[in-house]
Amino acid sequence: MNGNYGTILVVDDNVAVLTAVKICLDGVFERVIALSSPDNILNTLQQEKVDVVLLDMNFSLGVNTGQEGMMWLQMIHRSHSDVPIVLMTAYADVKLAVRSLKNGAVDFVTKPWDNYELIRVLKDAVDNSTEVVPLEKMEAEHVKKVVDRCHGNVSKAAELLGITRQTLYAKIKK
């Protein structure tokens, strides 16, 4: 495990849970940002490049409906739809899990969690959110940029790309 998963934002009102998650994810993520209250989630997401959010479902004492988590999930998803969100709760509820997935969560973890399972779920969340662009699309975009940079001068563009004009014409026509 080599800390190549960037930054994770963990939000849970239980400080012991935050500590345990930090220890568990040490070496998996470069940075673990821990918030004990959801109130600063949106500010944090605006100031930091976060690769995944691990969000508790319940924050008010004695409330375990998951409604707060659902509300925060929707707020995060609305303003930062590119950031994958994994929900976490001590009250495993299949209906709640399904609803959260329909509302934009990428996965669901129950407390107490299995460390390896938590790491796998979070790695998958990051990996699956990183789009792989097909090579042909990347090449086409690059060719277009070079032709634009040369103001449509195909000979100059072909020279810069290290290909013949004929090859360049074929690539432009694709």
C-alpha atoms as an extended CHARMM CRD file, in Angstrom:
* protein
*
       174  EXT
         1         1  MET       CA              0.0000000000        0.0000000000        0.0000000000  PROA      1               0.0000000000
         2         2  ASN       CA              1.7060000000        3.1390000000       -1.1990000000  PROA      2               0.0000000000
         3         3  GLY       CA             -0.3520000000        6.2620000000       -0.6360000000  PROA      3               0.0000000000
         4         4  ASN       CA             -1.1520000000        6.7970000000       -4.2930000000  PROA      4               0.0000000000
         5         5  TYR       CA             -4.8670000000        7.3620000000       -3.8270000000  PROA      5               0.0000000000
         6         6  GLY       CA             -4.7210000000       11.1050000000       -3.2570000000  PROA      6               0.0000000000
         7         7  THR       CA             -6.9840000000       12.7560000000       -0.7060000000  PROA      7               0.0000000000
         8         8  ILE       CA             -9.9430000000       11.3360000000        1.1630000000  PROA      8               0.0000000000
         9         9  LEU       CA            -12.4200000000       13.3880000000        3.1690000000  PROA      9               0.0000000000
        10        10  VAL       CA            -13.8420000000       11.4250000000        6.1090000000  PROA      10              0.0000000000
        11        11  VAL       CA            -16.8940000000       12.8720000000        7.8810000000  PROA      11              0.0000000000
        12        12  ASP       CA            -18.0800000000       11.2670000000       11.1290000000  PROA      12              0.0000000000
        13        13  ASP       CA            -19.2000000000       12.7990000000       14.4400000000  PROA      13              0.0000000000
        14        14  ASN       CA            -17.4040000000       10.0520000000       16.3800000000  PROA      14              0.0000000000
        15        15  VAL       CA            -13.7650000000       11.0510000000       16.9560000000  PROA      15              0.0000000000
        16        16  ALA       CA            -12.8170000000        7.4250000000       17.7080000000  PROA      16              0.0000000000
        17        17  VAL       CA            -14.1470000000        6.4210000000       14.2770000000  PROA      17              0.0000000000
        18        18  LEU       CA            -12.1520000000        9.2150000000       12.6210000000  PROA      18              0.0000000000
        19        19  THR       CA             -9.0000000000        8.0410000000       14.4120000000  PROA      19              0.0000000000
        20        20  ALA       CA             -9.5880000000        4.4080000000       13.4310000000  PROA      20              0.0000000000
        21        21  VAL       CA            -10.2190000000        5.3520000000        9.7830000000  PROA      21              0.0000000000
        22        22  LYS       CA             -7.0540000000        7.4910000000        9.7280000000  PROA      22              0.0000000000
        23        23  ILE       CA             -4.9900000000        4.5710000000       11.0620000000  PROA      23              0.0000000000
        24        24  CYS       CA             -6.6260000000        2.1370000000        8.6240000000  PROA      24              0.0000000000
        25        25  LEU       CA             -6.0640000000        4.3740000000        5.5900000000  PROA      25              0.0000000000
        26        26  ASP       CA             -2.5560000000        5.5070000000        6.4950000000  PROA      26              0.0000000000
        27        27  GLY       CA             -0.3660000000        4.5900000000        3.5500000000  PROA      27              0.0000000000
        28        28  VAL       CA             -3.3370000000        4.0770000000        1.2120000000  PROA      28              0.0000000000
        29        29  PHE       CA             -4.1990000000        7.7670000000        0.7800000000  PROA      29              0.0000000000
        30        30  GLU       CA             -1.6690000000       10.5870000000        0.6420000000  PROA      30              0.0000000000
        31        31  ARG       CA             -3.9550000000       12.7210000000        2.8190000000  PROA      31              0.0000000000
        32        32  VAL       CA             -6.8380000000       11.9490000000        5.1400000000  PROA      32              0.0000000000
        33        33  ILE       CA             -8.9280000000       15.0150000000        5.9730000000  PROA      33              0.0000000000
        34        34  ALA       CA            -11.1890000000       14.3190000000        8.9520000000  PROA      34              0.0000000000
        35        35  LEU       CA            -14.2600000000       16.3630000000        9.8470000000  PROA      35              0.0000000000
        36        36  SER       CA            -16.2610000000       15.6330000000       13.0000000000  PROA      36              0.0000000000
        37        37  SER       CA            -19.1660000000       17.7360000000       11.7240000000  PROA      37              0.0000000000
        38        38  PRO       CA            -20.7000000000       17.8140000000        8.2440000000  PROA      38              0.0000000000
        39        39  ASP       CA            -21.0690000000       21.6150000000        8.3300000000  PROA      39              0.0000000000
        40        40  ASN       CA            -17.6780000000       22.2290000000        6.6580000000  PROA      40              0.0000000000
        41        41  ILE       CA            -17.9760000000       19.5900000000        3.9190000000  PROA      41              0.0000000000
        42        42  LEU       CA            -18.7890000000       21.9760000000        1.0680000000  PROA      42              0.0000000000
        43        43  ASN       CA            -16.1200000000       24.5220000000        2.1000000000  PROA      43              0.0000000000
        44        44  THR       CA            -13.5270000000       21.7540000000        2.3390000000  PROA      44              0.0000000000
        45        45  LEU       CA            -14.4710000000       20.3980000000       -1.0980000000  PROA      45              0.0000000000
        46        46  GLN       CA            -14.0890000000       23.8760000000       -2.5600000000  PROA      46              0.0000000000
        47        47  GLN       CA            -10.6460000000       24.4070000000       -1.0220000000  PROA      47              0.0000000000
        48        48  GLU       CA             -9.1630000000       20.9240000000       -1.4800000000  PROA      48              0.0000000000
        49        49  LYS       CA             -8.9080000000       18.4680000000       -4.3520000000  PROA      49              0.0000000000
        50        50  VAL       CA            -10.6730000000       15.4860000000       -2.7930000000  PROA      50              0.0000000000
        51        51  ASP       CA            -10.6260000000       12.1160000000       -4.5820000000  PROA      51              0.0000000000
        52        52  VAL       CA            -13.3050000000       10.3910000000       -2.4850000000  PROA      52              0.0000000000
        53        53  VAL       CA            -15.6240000000       11.1790000000        0.4470000000  PROA      53              0.0000000000
        54        54  LEU       CA            -16.3940000000        8.6870000000        3.2330000000  PROA      54              0.0000000000
        55        55  LEU       CA            -19.5770000000       10.0580000000        4.7980000000  PROA      55              0.0000000000
        56        56  ASP       CA            -21.3410000000        8.8970000000        7.9480000000  PROA      56              0.0000000000
        57        57  MET       CA            -25.1300000000        8.6800000000        7.6860000000  PROA      57              0.0000000000
        58        58  ASN       CA            -26.0640000000        9.9730000000       11.1540000000  PROA      58              0.0000000000
        59        59  PHE       CA            -24.8210000000       13.0360000000       13.0300000000  PROA      59              0.0000000000
        60        60  SER       CA            -27.4640000000       13.9340000000       15.6340000000  PROA      60              0.0000000000
        61        61  LEU       CA            -27.3550000000       12.0200000000       18.8990000000  PROA      61              0.0000000000
        62        62  GLY       CA            -29.9890000000        9.3180000000       19.0330000000  PROA      62              0.0000000000
        63        63  VAL       CA            -30.9730000000        9.7440000000       15.3860000000  PROA      63              0.0000000000
        64        64  ASN       CA            -30.2210000000        6.7660000000       13.1790000000  PROA      64              0.0000000000
        65        65  THR       CA            -32.5510000000        7.1820000000       10.2100000000  PROA      65              0.0000000000
        66        66  GLY       CA            -29.7480000000        8.1400000000        7.8290000000  PROA      66              0.0000000000
        67        67  GLN       CA            -31.7010000000       11.2110000000        6.6800000000  PROA      67              0.0000000000
        68        68  GLU       CA            -28.8510000000       13.5970000000        7.5180000000  PROA      68              0.0000000000
        69        69  GLY       CA            -26.4250000000       11.5120000000        5.5170000000  PROA      69              0.0000000000
        70        70  MET       CA            -28.8530000000       11.4540000000        2.5910000000  PROA      70              0.0000000000
        71        71  MET       CA            -29.2150000000       15.2240000000        2.7530000000  PROA      71              0.0000000000
        72        72  TRP       CA            -25.4190000000       15.7380000000        2.7760000000  PROA      72              0.0000000000
        73        73  LEU       CA            -24.9860000000       13.1510000000        0.0210000000  PROA      73              0.0000000000
        74        74  GLN       CA            -27.3620000000       15.1160000000       -2.2090000000  PROA      74              0.0000000000
        75        75  MET       CA            -25.7250000000       18.4560000000       -1.3610000000  PROA      75              0.0000000000
        76        76  ILE       CA            -22.2370000000       17.1200000000       -2.1440000000  PROA      76              0.0000000000
        77        77  HSD       CA            -23.4410000000       15.3630000000       -5.2900000000  PROA      77              0.0000000000
        78        78  ARG       CA            -25.1550000000       18.5390000000       -6.5260000000  PROA      78              0.0000000000
        79        79  SER       CA            -22.0590000000       20.7430000000       -6.2530000000  PROA      79              0.0000000000
        80        80  HSD       CA            -19.2720000000       18.1560000000       -6.7200000000  PROA      80              0.0000000000
        81        81  SER       CA            -20.7900000000       15.3920000000       -8.8600000000  PROA      81              0.0000000000
        82        82  ASP       CA            -17.3220000000       14.2210000000       -9.9430000000  PROA      82              0.0000000000
        83        83  VAL       CA            -16.3090000000       13.2370000000       -6.3860000000  PROA      83              0.0000000000
        84        84  PRO       CA            -17.3100000000        9.6680000000       -5.4810000000  PROA      84              0.0000000000
        85        85  ILE       CA            -19.1010000000        9.3010000000       -2.1330000000  PROA      85              0.0000000000
        86        86  VAL       CA            -19.0690000000        6.1700000000        0.0160000000  PROA      86              0.0000000000
        87        87  LEU       CA            -21.6000000000        6.1200000000        2.8400000000  PROA      87              0.0000000000
        88        88  MET       CA            -20.9460000000        4.6060000000        6.2570000000  PROA      88              0.0000000000
        89        89  THR       CA            -23.3920000000        3.6630000000        8.9830000000  PROA      89              0.0000000000
        90        90  ALA       CA            -23.7010000000        1.4730000000       12.0380000000  PROA      90              0.0000000000
        91        91  TYR       CA            -27.3100000000        0.7600000000       11.1390000000  PROA      91              0.0000000000
        92        92  ALA       CA            -27.1920000000       -1.4170000000        8.0550000000  PROA      92              0.0000000000
        93        93  ASP       CA            -30.4640000000       -0.9420000000        6.2580000000  PROA      93              0.0000000000
        94        94  VAL       CA            -30.8680000000       -2.4150000000        2.7760000000  PROA      94              0.0000000000
        95        95  LYS       CA            -33.5630000000        0.1030000000        1.7630000000  PROA      95              0.0000000000
        96        96  LEU       CA            -31.3530000000        2.9800000000        2.8980000000  PROA      96              0.0000000000
        97        97  ALA       CA            -28.3770000000        1.5360000000        0.9980000000  PROA      97              0.0000000000
        98        98  VAL       CA            -30.4070000000        1.2080000000       -2.1960000000  PROA      98              0.0000000000
        99        99  ARG       CA            -31.7980000000        4.7450000000       -1.8000000000  PROA      99              0.0000000000
       100       100  SER       CA            -28.3250000000        6.1630000000       -1.2090000000  PROA      100             0.0000000000
       101       101  LEU       CA            -26.9830000000        4.4270000000       -4.3280000000  PROA      101             0.0000000000
       102       102  LYS       CA            -29.8830000000        5.8550000000       -6.3560000000  PROA      102             0.0000000000
       103       103  ASN       CA            -29.0460000000        9.2940000000       -4.9560000000  PROA      103             0.0000000000
       104       104  GLY       CA            -25.4460000000        9.1900000000       -6.1510000000  PROA      104             0.0000000000
       105       105  ALA       CA            -23.4080000000        7.2460000000       -3.5810000000  PROA      105             0.0000000000
       106       106  VAL       CA            -20.9820000000        4.7940000000       -5.1900000000  PROA      106             0.0000000000
       107       107  ASP       CA            -20.9880000000        2.3320000000       -2.2910000000  PROA      107             0.0000000000
       108       108  PHE       CA            -21.9870000000        1.6630000000        1.2830000000  PROA      108             0.0000000000
       109       109  VAL       CA            -19.9360000000        0.4480000000        4.2850000000  PROA      109             0.0000000000
       110       110  THR       CA            -21.3080000000       -0.7220000000        7.6290000000  PROA      110             0.0000000000
       111       111  LYS       CA            -19.6710000000       -0.1870000000       11.0060000000  PROA      111             0.0000000000
       112       112  PRO       CA            -17.7960000000       -1.9710000000       12.3720000000  PROA      112             0.0000000000
       113       113  TRP       CA            -16.0130000000       -2.3800000000        9.0540000000  PROA      113             0.0000000000
       114       114  ASP       CA            -13.4470000000       -4.8770000000        7.8960000000  PROA      114             0.0000000000
       115       115  ASN       CA            -10.2480000000       -2.8840000000        7.1650000000  PROA      115             0.0000000000
       116       116  TYR       CA             -9.4650000000       -4.7140000000        3.9200000000  PROA      116             0.0000000000
       117       117  GLU       CA            -13.0470000000       -4.3440000000        2.7140000000  PROA      117             0.0000000000
       118       118  LEU       CA            -13.0780000000       -0.6030000000        3.5510000000  PROA      118             0.0000000000
       119       119  ILE       CA             -9.7980000000       -0.0850000000        1.6650000000  PROA      119             0.0000000000
       120       120  ARG       CA            -11.0760000000       -2.1080000000       -1.3270000000  PROA      120             0.0000000000
       121       121  VAL       CA            -14.3630000000       -0.1470000000       -1.4710000000  PROA      121             0.0000000000
       122       122  LEU       CA            -12.5530000000        3.2120000000       -1.2920000000  PROA      122             0.0000000000
       123       123  LYS       CA             -9.9110000000        2.2270000000       -3.8800000000  PROA      123             0.0000000000
       124       124  ASP       CA            -12.6710000000        1.0090000000       -6.2140000000  PROA      124             0.0000000000
       125       125  ALA       CA            -14.5570000000        4.2850000000       -5.7190000000  PROA      125             0.0000000000
       126       126  VAL       CA            -11.4780000000        6.2820000000       -6.7860000000  PROA      126             0.0000000000
       127       127  ASP       CA            -10.4780000000        3.9110000000       -9.6070000000  PROA      127             0.0000000000
       128       128  ASN       CA            -13.9810000000        3.7860000000      -11.0750000000  PROA      128             0.0000000000
       129       129  SER       CA            -14.3380000000        7.5710000000      -11.0250000000  PROA      129             0.0000000000
       130       130  THR       CA            -11.1670000000        8.0530000000      -13.0690000000  PROA      130             0.0000000000
       131       131  GLU       CA            -12.3000000000        7.9320000000      -16.6660000000  PROA      131             0.0000000000
       132       132  VAL       CA            -10.0410000000        6.1790000000      -19.1470000000  PROA      132             0.0000000000
       133       133  VAL       CA            -10.1260000000        8.0500000000      -22.4470000000  PROA      133             0.0000000000
       134       134  PRO       CA             -9.8840000000        5.7980000000      -25.5170000000  PROA      134             0.0000000000
       135       135  LEU       CA             -6.6030000000        6.1960000000      -27.3860000000  PROA      135             0.0000000000
       136       136  GLU       CA             -8.3040000000        7.1350000000      -30.6800000000  PROA      136             0.0000000000
       137       137  LYS       CA            -10.2240000000        9.9590000000      -28.9930000000  PROA      137             0.0000000000
       138       138  MET       CA             -7.0520000000       11.2360000000      -27.3410000000  PROA      138             0.0000000000
       139       139  GLU       CA             -5.1750000000       11.1090000000      -30.6570000000  PROA      139             0.0000000000
       140       140  ALA       CA             -7.9910000000       12.9080000000      -32.4980000000  PROA      140             0.0000000000
       141       141  GLU       CA             -8.0380000000       15.6930000000      -29.8780000000  PROA      141             0.0000000000
       142       142  HSD       CA             -4.2480000000       16.0410000000      -30.0700000000  PROA      142             0.0000000000
       143       143  VAL       CA             -4.2610000000       16.1420000000      -33.8970000000  PROA      143             0.0000000000
       144       144  LYS       CA             -6.9890000000       18.8320000000      -33.8260000000  PROA      144             0.0000000000
       145       145  LYS       CA             -4.9830000000       20.9220000000      -31.3130000000  PROA      145             0.0000000000
       146       146  VAL       CA             -1.8520000000       20.7530000000      -33.4710000000  PROA      146             0.0000000000
       147       147  VAL       CA             -3.7420000000       21.6240000000      -36.6800000000  PROA      147             0.0000000000
       148       148  ASP       CA             -5.4320000000       24.5390000000      -34.8620000000  PROA      148             0.0000000000
       149       149  ARG       CA             -2.0700000000       25.7040000000      -33.5230000000  PROA      149             0.0000000000
       150       150  CYS       CA             -0.7490000000       25.7120000000      -37.0940000000  PROA      150             0.0000000000
       151       151  HSD       CA             -3.8210000000       27.7030000000      -38.2280000000  PROA      151             0.0000000000
       152       152  GLY       CA             -4.8530000000       24.9210000000      -40.5970000000  PROA      152             0.0000000000
       153       153  ASN       CA             -1.4300000000       24.5780000000      -42.2520000000  PROA      153             0.0000000000
       154       154  VAL       CA             -1.5070000000       20.8040000000      -42.7950000000  PROA      154             0.0000000000
       155       155  SER       CA              2.1290000000       20.5590000000      -43.9430000000  PROA      155             0.0000000000
       156       156  LYS       CA              3.3710000000       22.2950000000      -40.7990000000  PROA      156             0.0000000000
       157       157  ALA       CA              1.0290000000       20.2480000000      -38.5460000000  PROA      157             0.0000000000
       158       158  ALA       CA              2.1800000000       16.9780000000      -40.1680000000  PROA      158             0.0000000000
       159       159  GLU       CA              5.8060000000       18.0060000000      -39.6510000000  PROA      159             0.0000000000
       160       160  LEU       CA              5.1930000000       18.8000000000      -35.9580000000  PROA      160             0.0000000000
       161       161  LEU       CA              3.3870000000       15.4800000000      -35.4800000000  PROA      161             0.0000000000
       162       162  GLY       CA              6.1770000000       13.5830000000      -37.2750000000  PROA      162             0.0000000000
       163       163  ILE       CA              3.8280000000       12.0700000000      -39.8650000000  PROA      163             0.0000000000
       164       164  THR       CA              3.1770000000       12.5470000000      -43.5770000000  PROA      164             0.0000000000
       165       165  ARG       CA              0.4750000000       14.8970000000      -44.8970000000  PROA      165             0.0000000000
       166       166  GLN       CA             -1.4040000000       11.8690000000      -46.2600000000  PROA      166             0.0000000000
       167       167  THR       CA             -1.4150000000       10.2280000000      -42.8120000000  PROA      167             0.0000000000
       168       168  LEU       CA             -2.5790000000       13.4840000000      -41.2560000000  PROA      168             0.0000000000
       169       169  TYR       CA             -5.4060000000       13.8500000000      -43.8100000000  PROA      169             0.0000000000
       170       170  ALA       CA             -6.4940000000       10.2830000000      -43.0100000000  PROA      170             0.0000000000
       171       171  LYS       CA             -6.5150000000       11.0700000000      -39.2750000000  PROA      171             0.0000000000
       172       172  ILE       CA             -8.4950000000       14.3000000000      -39.7960000000  PROA      172             0.0000000000
       173       173  LYS       CA            -11.1330000000       12.4430000000      -41.8600000000  PROA      173             0.0000000000
       174       174  LYS       CA            -11.7650000000        9.8080000000      -39.1140000000  PROA      174             0.0000000000
